[in-house]
Amino acid sequence: MKTVPLGTDGCQVSALCLGTMYFGTTVEDSVSFQILDAYAEAGGTFLDTANKYASWVAGGQGGESELLLGRWIKERRNRERLFLASKVGLPMPGVPKGLKAVVIEQECEKTLRRLGVDRLDLYYAHADDREAPFEETLGAFDRLQRAGKVRYFGASNFETQRLDEARRLSARQSWPAYVCVQMRHTYLHCNPRVPLEFTAQMAVTPELLDYCKAENVRLLAYSPLLGGAYCRGDRPLPEAYRGPENERRLKRLSEMARACGATVNQVVLAWLMQSQPAAIPVVSASSPGQIRENLGALSVNIKLNMESSSYDDQS
Ligand SMILES: NC(=O)c1ccc[n+]([C@@H]2O[C@H](COP(=O)([O-])OP(=O)(O)OC[C@H]3O[C@@H](n4cnc5c(N)ncnc54)[C@H](OP(=O)(O)O)[C@@H]3O)[C@@H](O)[C@H]2O)c1
């Protein structure tokens, strides 16, 4: 699979990341294994999980996705071929919200145990915590890196200014800096005045896109397919993605799909990977057929000349 840089020290990661949020809960084990196998067979190595996945599902406690990945990694004996990302900072049963050092240190150990590995490749602050000083959070991340438990750090659901403040502090203190930021991002624009279903979630903003370009911070786009809403009658568009401007964008999307001989989902993913700044979609699937369709986006060239720019385009 095509790879793209993460950070500035030569690290390369898969251009398409597989989200595993519901693996081991609503997506049963055997199907999760099939999806993971299909992604790995396509050369994909970048897997996204979190300590919290999926504690909100009926009967869920959190940790199910990491445990499922741990079982798959053990069975396939493929740890060294993978780039494993997890997250800390959102509440789940027995774990408070936030980025206090003690929570980070305890949760990192639990995540490593559930995955059955001794090192994470990427560890995200799952959401900003204005109550924990950056010094405390970044100091804890520094200790994890020095102990060889984590290679890189990322931020998720952060405002641009806070991300910048944190990165400046890391540079001053020689602590690991956030090399990437994971936000809600898709082809349709998210109306910032309409609340999202999950309150911790934040959509990308024009300021953040500029920041990522200027500062070489890699952008990861979560929920890129809006849970299937681009193509499924049973999945209405979330309210924040409705309105006349998005109607125009949906039309444009259908035209691009026809011109490229691709599905609308593939064009959305290809557009994210090919626009500026290029994003890594964190896409999921609940069946092997879905992941195969989504992987097809890697060979779609959407001819960016059809699309003038990434966010401001009003066509
Ligand atoms: N950082 C954060 O705060 C945050 C928040 C949310 C998600 N994430 C990460 O992002 C990943 C993806 O998030 P997501 O699941 O919300 O996003 P998504 O990729 O937009 O949606 C995935 C869902 O869309 C449907 N789908 C996928 N491919 C399809 C296809 N080809 N045709 C029709 N339907 C299709 C499936 O729904 P059905 O299951 O109903 O079939 C699938 O479960 C997660 O796994 C997680 O790793 C991060």
The ligand as an SDF file (V2000), in Angstrom:
LIG
                    3D

 48 52  0  0  0  0  0  0  0  0999 V2000
  -10.5910   10.3960   17.4070 N   0  0  0  0  0  0  0  0  0  0  0  0
  -11.8790   10.2740   17.5810 C   0  0  0  0  0  0  0  0  0  0  0  0
  -12.4930   10.9600   18.4160 O   0  0  0  0  0  0  0  0  0  0  0  0
  -12.6500    9.2890   16.7430 C   0  0  0  0  0  0  0  0  0  0  0  0
  -14.0510    9.3400   16.6850 C   0  0  0  0  0  0  0  0  0  0  0  0
  -14.7230    8.4180   15.8830 C   0  0  0  0  0  0  0  0  0  0  0  0
  -14.0080    7.4560   15.1500 C   0  0  0  0  0  0  0  0  0  0  0  0
  -12.6480    7.4270   15.2570 N   0  0  0  0  0  0  0  0  0  0  0  0
  -11.8590    6.4060   14.4880 C   0  0  0  0  0  0  0  0  0  0  0  0
  -12.2550    6.4480   13.1360 O   0  0  0  0  0  0  0  0  0  0  0  0
  -12.6760    5.1560   12.6890 C   0  0  0  0  0  0  0  0  0  0  0  0
  -13.7810    5.3030   11.6810 C   0  0  0  0  0  0  0  0  0  0  0  0
  -14.8750    5.9740   12.2760 O   0  0  0  0  0  0  0  0  0  0  0  0
  -16.3860    5.7020   11.8740 P   0  0  0  0  0  0  0  0  0  0  0  0
  -16.6990    4.2550   12.0170 O   0  0  0  0  0  0  0  0  0  0  0  0
  -17.1880    6.7190   12.5840 O   0  0  0  0  0  0  0  0  0  0  0  0
  -16.3280    6.1440   10.3600 O   0  0  0  0  0  0  0  0  0  0  0  0
  -16.6690    5.6930    8.9210 P   0  0  0  0  0  0  0  0  0  0  0  0
  -15.4880    4.9890    8.3700 O   0  0  0  0  0  0  0  0  0  0  0  0
  -17.1810    6.9090    8.2660 O   0  0  0  0  0  0  0  0  0  0  0  0
  -17.9060    4.6780    9.0720 O   0  0  0  0  0  0  0  0  0  0  0  0
  -17.7290    3.3100    9.1490 C   0  0  0  0  0  0  0  0  0  0  0  0
  -19.0780    2.6640    8.9910 C   0  0  0  0  0  0  0  0  0  0  0  0
  -19.6550    3.0690    7.7490 O   0  0  0  0  0  0  0  0  0  0  0  0
  -20.2570    1.9840    7.1070 C   0  0  0  0  0  0  0  0  0  0  0  0
  -19.4580    1.6930    5.9050 N   0  0  0  0  0  0  0  0  0  0  0  0
  -18.1020    1.6160    5.8110 C   0  0  0  0  0  0  0  0  0  0  0  0
  -17.7420    1.3450    4.5490 N   0  0  0  0  0  0  0  0  0  0  0  0
  -18.8820    1.2550    3.8350 C   0  0  0  0  0  0  0  0  0  0  0  0
  -19.1410    0.9950    2.4710 C   0  0  0  0  0  0  0  0  0  0  0  0
  -18.1570    0.7940    1.6140 N   0  0  0  0  0  0  0  0  0  0  0  0
  -20.4440    0.9810    2.0780 N   0  0  0  0  0  0  0  0  0  0  0  0
  -21.4500    1.2020    2.9470 C   0  0  0  0  0  0  0  0  0  0  0  0
  -21.2680    1.4480    4.2610 N   0  0  0  0  0  0  0  0  0  0  0  0
  -19.9820    1.4790    4.6950 C   0  0  0  0  0  0  0  0  0  0  0  0
  -20.2440    0.8410    8.1050 C   0  0  0  0  0  0  0  0  0  0  0  0
  -21.4290    0.9680    8.9000 O   0  0  0  0  0  0  0  0  0  0  0  0
  -22.2090   -0.3410    9.4570 P   0  0  0  0  0  0  0  0  0  0  0  0
  -21.3390   -0.8400   10.5570 O   0  0  0  0  0  0  0  0  0  0  0  0
  -23.4970    0.1950    9.9720 O   0  0  0  0  0  0  0  0  0  0  0  0
  -22.3140   -1.2870    8.3280 O   0  0  0  0  0  0  0  0  0  0  0  0
  -19.0150    1.1550    8.9190 C   0  0  0  0  0  0  0  0  0  0  0  0
  -19.0390    0.5910   10.2120 O   0  0  0  0  0  0  0  0  0  0  0  0
  -13.0780    4.4320   13.9760 C   0  0  0  0  0  0  0  0  0  0  0  0
  -13.0140    3.0350   13.8240 O   0  0  0  0  0  0  0  0  0  0  0  0
  -12.0810    4.9740   14.9550 C   0  0  0  0  0  0  0  0  0  0  0  0
  -10.8680    4.2270   14.8350 O   0  0  0  0  0  0  0  0  0  0  0  0
  -11.9650    8.3300   16.0040 C   0  0  0  0  0  0  0  0  0  0  0  0
  1  2  1  0
  2  3  2  0
  2  4  1  0
  4  5  1  0
  4 48  2  0
  5  6  2  0
  6  7  1  0
  7  8  2  0
  8  9  1  0
  8 48  1  0
  9 10  1  0
  9 46  1  0
 10 11  1  0
 11 12  1  0
 11 44  1  0
 12 13  1  0
 13 14  1  0
 14 15  2  0
 14 16  1  0
 14 17  1  0
 17 18  1  0
 18 19  2  0
 18 20  1  0
 18 21  1  0
 21 22  1  0
 22 23  1  0
 23 24  1  0
 23 42  1  0
 24 25  1  0
 25 26  1  0
 25 36  1  0
 26 27  1  0
 26 35  1  0
 27 28  2  0
 28 29  1  0
 29 30  1  0
 29 35  2  0
 30 31  1  0
 30 32  2  0
 32 33  1  0
 33 34  2  0
 34 35  1  0
 36 37  1  0
 36 42  1  0
 37 38  1  0
 38 39  2  0
 38 40  1  0
 38 41  1  0
 42 43  1  0
 44 45  1  0
 44 46  1  0
 46 47  1  0
M  CHG  2   8   1  16  -1
M  END
$$$$
